[in-house]
Every structure is written in structure tokens, then in C-alpha cells.
């Protein structure tokens, strides 16, 4: 059975962020992921992990002005200096938290933009981030996100992400396969996972189409868990879903697997 990590940005929202670590541990999780740790000091977040015997497996590079609607800046020309500052900041946190890999959000591209320029900017920033992370033994993840939840997002399909991964030539770059996003954009989840298996660095789950607990909807997750086992997947499965109600009440799917 795969290893599951609670996403503390979406789960346990009935608690303030610092208290979500204890709630996740109490519910049986041994690892967590979250979007961003930057509202707190590295020492604070590290203490919450240590106090609850949790591993942090993933968070994102700074995304620009999230509150204003930005969703990453890697593909945005003119933001390169800000992007590089964000890489340094993320590395500082990753080293303090023991986080092995970081996700680089691409950003929203306005309609009618010069996609060649955005792609070149993204690739340049990708190579820079990968090389900086590699100095510390860290991995970099790229994640395609569906255009229904995030219209205008630069990176949308597994094929697109793997093409950029290959073009970067950086060995510490892998692609994140969120089955929720992949089902909406592409479908054919099992064969896509098999095709790119060697270069998938992280997976995530949620029901489709509502992004709730992964125990209903159109994706057969027990089948996919078995596939991950058959393929020898040793990474974590991030539970990036929105609980229908109180998080603990919706964890029957998780408890049934233990």
C-alpha cells in the first residue's frame, strides 16, 4: 500500500495551521505537505514537525502575490530576480525542515501572450532552480494543473511537463502527477503513469470532479493504489483534497487502508 501524506493547506482546516500538525499525526499520518510555510519561521515549522514526529515531503516555491491571484512566477518574463530570491528562500526552509523536494509553480499566462517567450522564461528559471537545489541535494518538481480550476495556468499536461523536464537536462527535475488534475485534463491515468513512471517524483489524490475525499467520483483509486504497488512506487501520495466536512470524519477511506 502506498504511503499517504496529509496536505495541511486543504485538510484539517477546522484548526489553525500550527495545530494541523498534531491533528494529522493523531489521525495516523506520518508525513505532511502544504502549499507554503512562509508565514512562519523555519524554526517554528520545524518544531511542529518534530513535536509530532512528522516528515515534511513537499511545499512550493514562493508564488508571487498569492492573495492578489498570482499562481507562480516561473513563466512570467520580467520576474526573474524575484524568482531567484524565492528559490533561495525556499532552500532555506527546505534545509531547516528536512524537505527533500520542492514544487515550482509556473504562473498564469494572459490570453494572447507570447507563449514562446513564456516558455523560454520558464525553461530558464527551471534550469536555475534545479541547479541551485542540486547544490543541496534537493529535487525540483513540475506539476501540470487543470485549466478548469486554474484558467490560464501555463503548465497543463503530463506530456508538456515531461517535455520541459527533458529539455532542461537537469537530473534532479521530476514531474508531479496529481491524479485529480490529470483526470480532468487527460484521463487514461494508468497508462500515463506507466509511461512516465521513472520520472514521476510525487503523486496526489482527490475525487473527481468535486475534489473531495478520494472515495467516490469517477476515479477508481483502489485500482491506482494497486498499480503504484505493482510498479514499485516508493514516493508519497499527497492527499490534496477538500474534505466534505470535518476532516477527521471523512478519513474512513484512510483508516480502511491501514
N, C-alpha and C positions, 0 to 999 in steps of 0.2 A: 504493500500500500504506500502511495506517495506521502511525503511529509508536507503538512499544511501550516502555513503562516497566516496569522490574523493581520488584516490590513487595518491599522488603527486610525486611519483617516476616514474610513467608512463604517467600520464596526465599532461597537461599544460607545456610540455617540451619546448614550444616556449618561456617560461620565465625562468629566473634563479630561483633556488629553493626558495629563500626568497620571490620572487614576486608571486609564485604559490598560496600562501595562499589567497592573495587578489583576484586572478583570480578565484579561486574555490568559494570563498564567492560571488563574483559578478555573477557567473553562477548559484547561488542558492543552493549550498551545505552548510550544517550546520556542517559537520564533515569531517575530512580527516584522511587518513592513509598514511604511507610511509615506505620504507624499513628500512632506518637508519637515525637517527638525529645526528650522532656523529661527523660530520664535523663542527658542530656549537655548541655553548654553550647551556646548558639548558635554560639560561635566554633569549638568542636570540630567540630560537624556541618558548618558552612560550610567548614572546612578540608578535610574528607573529600570534599566535593563538588568543591571547587576542585582538589584534588590529582589527582582522577580525571576532571576535565573533564565532570562530570555536572550535569544540571539536576535540581532537586527540584520536582516538579509538584504534590505534594499531601501533606498529612498532616491529622490530625484535631485538633479542639479537645480540651482535656483532658476525659476521660470520666467523672470521678468516681473511685471506688476500683476500678480495673480488676482488681486482684488479688483483691478480695473479690467480684467478679462483676458489678460495675456496668458498663453499656454505654452511657454517656452520661447527661446530666442535664438536657437541654434541655426535656424534657416533665415534669419532676418538680417539683411545687409545693414551695415552701419552700427551694429550692436556688438561687434567683435570684442572690444575692450571690456565691456560689461560681461560678456560671456566668459572671458578668460578669468576675470575676477571671481565669477561664480564657480568656476572649476576649482580654483584654489580654496575657496570657502568650503565647497563640498568635500574636498580631500581632507581638510582639517577635521570635519565632522566624522568622515568615514574612518579615519585612523583612530579617533577617540572612541568611536562606538564599535569598532571591530567589524564594520560593514564591508563585505567582500566585493560588491559591485554596485554601480550607480547607473541610473537611467537618465538619459539626455533627452529632454522634451524639445521637439522640433519647432513648434510655434504655428500660429495661424497665418496663412498667406491670403491677402486680399484678392478678390476676383479680378482677373485681368492683369495680374502681376507678371513680371518676367520670371517664369519658372526656371529658366536656365540659370539666372543669377541666384535665385533662392537655393537651387540645388548646389551650385558651386560654393555658396556660403556655408551651407550645411556640411558639405564634404570637408571643407577647410576646417571648420570648427570640430567636426567629428575626429579628424586626424589629430588636431591639437589636444583635445580632451583625452583621447585614447593614449597618446604618448605621455601626457602628464600623469594619468592614472597608473600607467605601466611602471613608472618610476617607483611606485609604492606597492606594486603587486596587486593592483585593483583592476577589476574588469569594468567595461562600459557596455551598457545595454541600449538598444534601439527598440522602440515599441510603436508599431502601427496602431492607430486609433481610428475608430469608425467615424464616418462623416455625418452620421445621424446625431450622435451625442456631441460631436465637436466639429461643426461645419467649418471648412476651410483649413483643417489641420493638414500640415504638409505631408505627413507620412501615413499611409492608409492600408497597405497590404504587406503581407509577408514577403512576397516576391520583390517589392520595391525596397524593403529594408535589407534584404539579403544582397540585393544588387549593390547597394551603398556600402554594406559591410565588406563585400569582396573588393570593391573599388578602393576602399580606404587602405587596404593592405595591412591593417593593424591586427595582430594576432589576438589581442585581448578584447576585441569587439564581438559581441554576440547579439542575438535578437531575442526579444521577449515575445512570447506567444500568449497573449491574453485570449483565451478561447471565446470569450464574450465578443470582443471586437472582431476576431477572425470569423466567427459565425455570421455576424451581420454583414461583413464586407465580402466574404469569400465562400463560407461553407467548406465542405469537404475537409473537415478538421483532421480526421485520422490520417488521410493520405498526405496532407500538408505537413503534419507533424512528422511523419515518417520521412518525407522528402528532406526536411531541413534539420532533422534530429541532432546531428553533430554540432550544429551551430546555434541551437536554442539554449539560451542561458537561464531562462526563468519562464514560468508559466503562471497564469492567473485564471480564476474561475468566477462565474456568476451566471445566474439563469438568463436565458434569452426568451422573450425580448425585454423583460422588466428589470433586469439586473438585481434580482433579489437572491435569496438563498439558492444554492445550486442543487435543489432537489425537486424542481419542476421545470416547466418550459420545454423548449424544443431540443435541447442538447442532452444527450444520454451520458451523463458524467460517469456513472459506474463503468461504462464501456471504456471511456477515456482513461480512467484510473488504471484499469487493467492494461490498456495499451502502454501507458507510461511505465508500468512494471515490466511488461514484456520487452520494451525497448531498452530497459536498463537506465531509465531516467533517475538521476541521483540528486537533482536540484529540488528546490522547494516549489510548492504550489501556493501562490498568494491568493487569499480569499478576499478579493476586491469586489465586494457586493454590498448592496444597501439592504440591511435587514428590514423585513416587513414590519416588525415591531421591536420589542426589546431584544437585543442581540442574543442574550442567553437563552431566551425562549425559542429562538429559531435554530439552535445548534443541534437539533436531534439528528440531522444528517451526519454531522461530525462525530457525535458520540456513537452512532451506529457503526462507524468505521474503525473504532478503537478496539 
